[in-house]
Amino acid sequence: MDQFLNDLPKAELHLHLEGSLEPELMFALAERNGIKLSYSSVDQLRQAYDFENLQEFLDLYYQGAAVLQTEQDFYDLTWAYIERCKAENILHIEPFFDPQTHTERGIPFITVLNGISRALTDAEVKYGISSGLIMCFLRHLSEAEAFATLEQAEPYLDKIIGIGLDSSEKGHPPAKFERVFAKAREMGLLAVAHAGEEGPAQNVTDAVDILKVDRIDHGVRAIDDPELIKRLATEKIALTVCPLSNTRLKVFDDMSQHNILKMLEQGVKVTVNSDDPAYFGGYLTANFIALEKGLGMTKEQAVQLARNSFEYSFAKPERKLELLDFLDRYCAL
């Protein structure tokens, strides 16, 4: 089953590139850029990943991002993730990046974007992995700062397919970013937003109604509102769920309590994703395996989750058909 899940053709729709920064690469980049980390070894840094909640994780996440300085650093970060995709038969990716994490440190927006987009272009050429890049706003910052970031991005919209909203959900409801999302949609960008992870089901509703998102990131708290679940299923609003992340951050105490398969059976278009895999203990295959071990996920359910990832991706229609054909041929073997 583990081999079946690894080789299953998949797409990943919820992955923070900065959250794929493994300790080994963090140390290598710190050395390259003359940055002194507050950890003496890779092992000590790994031990620091034993955080208790989202905020403790975010504190470590932003500290780690400080080693990213040059275009080559962002290329290397992205390429390391792409190599994982190749190994796990991930055929299409829509990764997130957080420009504000870097521009706040004085790193030019274009430095970040060029490094990432160059790696994504190489991924398609070398491995046939298609992609679409999503730029996220940090919700603990102001909407005015989000507008400034959108303005920075405007000359480069050929490299970005959409916007997202991440960081601390508590105290930062979707309505805070209503105007900047409206502006981004006017510019032709797609929209997604984190909602219903540490916040209530109402945040999912508000992200759909106020921000007019095309997809919800996480969304597991939607289960608290039966009418919302029906709506998500009827309107085919996909959720990009991250099982290992949810258990690591104590959204669920144990994988056996996770509700992804329950939502799948209720007709919600859920997908499996790895979120910040360097910090949460596993990339995409590991998340699929965790569902099989913790929830008894069947092959049929795994295939449906993979199918959802292709159907509710932002890939072009002809690419979606190609991806679905890969999946059908794999399942026919």
N, C-alpha and C positions, 0 to 999 in steps of 0.2 A: 504493500500500500504506500509506503514512504516513497518508493521509486516511482510509482504511478503518479503520485501527487507532485513530485519534483518535475517529471517529464510532461505533465499536463500543460498544454499551451495556455498561457495566462496573460492578463494585463494587470498593471499596478497603477491605481488611480489616486493613491493617498500615501505619498512618500516625501518627507522633508529631506532635501539633500543634505542640509546641515546636520540632520539627525542620523545620517549614515556615516558620519565621521568616526571611524574606528580608532581606538587608542593608539594603535601602531602608527597610523597615518597622522594622527594628531601630534605625536612625538616627532615624527619625521619632518612635518611642516614647521613645528616649533623650532627645531634645530636649523632647518633651512633659512628661517626668517629671523633667527637670533632672539627668539622669545623664550623666556624662562617660565616653565609651568610650575605650579605649586605641588606637583607630584614627582616623586623621585624615579618612578618606574611605571611601565605599562601595567603591571599587576596592581600597584597601588592605585592607579587611576581607575582600573576596572572595579576595585573595591568601592570607590567613591560612587559608582553607579547604583549603589544600594540605597536609593532615595525612597521616601515615604509617600510623596504626593506630587501633583503636577508642578507646583511652584518650586520644590526642591530640584526636580528634573530640569525645569527651565533655567534655574540659576546655573546649573552645571553646563547646560546646552549653550548658553550665551558665552560662558567662559571658554568653552571649547572652540566656538566659532572665531575667537580672537586670533587663532593661528592662521586663519585664511586671510592672506594679504594680497596676493598677486593673481593675475589671470591664470597662470599655470597652476596655482593652488586650487582654484575653483574647477579647472579642467581635471586635475588629478582626483579631486573629491568625487566629481561626477563620473569619471571613468571607472573608479573603483566600484561604484554602484552598478555601472553598466556590466562590468565583468561578472558581478553576482547575477544580474539578469540573464546573461548568456548561460551561466551554469544552471539556472533554474527554469529555463525555457519560458522566460517572460518576453513576449513578442512586441508589446506596446506599453509605453510608460507615459505618465503625465505627472512628472515630479513638481514639487513646490520648491520655491526658494523665497527667502526673507530678505529683500534688499535693505530694509531699514536696520537690520542687525549689523550690516556692514557699512552703510553710508553714515550711520551714527558714529562709527569708528574712523571716519575719514577715507574709507575705501570708495572710489568712484563707482557709481552705478554700472557704467559700461564695463569696468573691469570684471565685476561679478558676472554680468550677463554674457560677455564674450567668452569667458572661460567655460561656463556651463553650456552655452549653445554650441560652441565648437566641439565639445565632447558628444553632445547629442547628435550633431551632424555626422561625426565619425562613427557613432554607434549604428546609424542607418547604413552607412557605406560598408562598414566592416562586418556587421552582424545582422543587418536587416531589421534591426529594432526600430520601430517608428516611435514618435514621441510628440508631445505637446507640452510646453512649459507654462506653468501657472505661477504668477507672482502674488504672494500673500502680503496682506497688511497685518501689522501687529496690533491686536485689538486693545492692548493696554496703553497704546499711544493714542493721540487724538485723531479725529477725523481730518483736521487740517494737515497733520503730518502725512496722513494717507493720501490726501489730495496732492501734496508736494511730491510724493513718490510716484503717483500716477502721471504727473507732469513730466517727471524725469524719464518715465518709461515711454512716453508718447512717440518719440522719434524711432523707437525700436519695436513697434507693435508687430512687425513681421516675424519677430522671434518669440512672441508671447501670445498664447491663445486665450488666456483668461486670468481672472483675479480670484484670490481666496482671502480668508480671514482666519488667523490662528492666534496662538498664545493664550493667555489666561481668559477663560470664558466667564468666570464669576465676576460680576460687577461691570461687565462690558457687553451688554445685550446687542443683538443685531441692529436695532434702531439707531444706535450711535453712528452707524456707517451708512445710513440710508442714501444720503446725497452722493457720496463718492461711488457707491455701487451703481447708482442711476447714471452717473457721468461715464463710468467705465462701460456700461452696457451701450450707451449712446456711441461710444467709440468703437463698438463692434466686438468687445471682449465678452467671453462667456464668464459665468460667475459660479463660484462654489463658496461654502463657508462651513467652518467647524461649528457644530451646534448639537446640544443634547449629549455632551460627553460628561462634563462635570456640572453643566447647567441643566435646567428642566426641559421637559417636552415642549413648553411654550417657545423656547428659543428655536426649536426646529420649525414650528409654525411661523414664527416671525421671520426667520431666514428665507422661507419660501414666499411669504406674503409681502414683507417689507423690502428685502434685498432682491427678491425675484431670482433666486439662485436656480441654476440648472441641476445641481446635485448637492446633497448634504454630506459633509465629512463627519464621521462618527454616527451620530443620530440614535444611539442605542437607548436613550431615555424616551424616545418616541413611544416605546412600548407602554409607558405609563398612561397614554391617551389612546384608547381604542379607536376613537373616531379619526385621530391623526393617522394611525396605522392603516385604516381603511383608505384614507385619502392618499397616502403615499403609494399604496398598492394600485389604486384606481388611476391616479395621475402619472404613475410610473416615474416617480421621483426616486432616483437611486440613492442608496446610502453607502458610503465608502467606510466600511467597518474595519477596525484594527484589533483583533482579539488579544494578541499578546500585550499590546499597549494597554488595553482596557484592564487586564488582570494585573499588570505591573503597577499601574497607577491606582489600583483598588476601586475602579469603577465596579468591578466584580471581584469578590474575594478569591474565587477559584474559577478555572475555565469551565467546570461542570455547571456553573451558574449562568454562563453567557447565553444571551438571547438571540444570537445571529440566526441559528437554524429555526428557531421558533418564528422569527420574522420572515424567513425564507418560506416557511410553510404557510404563512399568512398572506403570501403573494407580494411581499415587499422585495424590491429589486436590490438586495444587499450584495455587496462584493467584499472580498477579503483583501487586506492590505497590511503593510508592515509599519507605517507611521514613521517612527524614529528607530530603525532596527539596531543600530549600534548600541543604543541605550536600553532597548526593551527586550533583548535576548533572542532576536531572530528575524530573518528576512522572510520573503513571501512563502516559500515552501514550509518553513518552520511554523508559520501561522496556520497553514492548511493541516499540517501534521498535528498541531495542538488541538485543532477542532476534531480530528479523527480520534485522538487519544482521550480528549476530555469530554467530548459530546457524542462520540460514536458516529460521526459524520460518515455517510455512505459514499460510494463512488458516484452514484447518481447525483447526490447533493453537491459533491465537489465539482462535477461537470457543470451543474447549473450555476454554481457560483462563478466558475471560470467563464461560462457563457455570458452571464450578467456583466462581467468585467469588460468584455468586448462590446456587447450591445449598448452599454451605457457609458462607454468611453466617448471622447470627443474626436475620435479618428474619423477621417472622411469616409463617406458611405462605401466607396469601393474598397478601401482598406479594411473596413469592418467585415465585409463579405469575405475577403481573403482570410482574415483572422478566424472567422467562424468556420471556414472551410478547413483550416489547419486543425481546429478542435474536432470537427466531425470526423476527419480522417484519422486522427489519433484514437478517437473512441471506437472506430470501426476495426481497429487492429485486433 
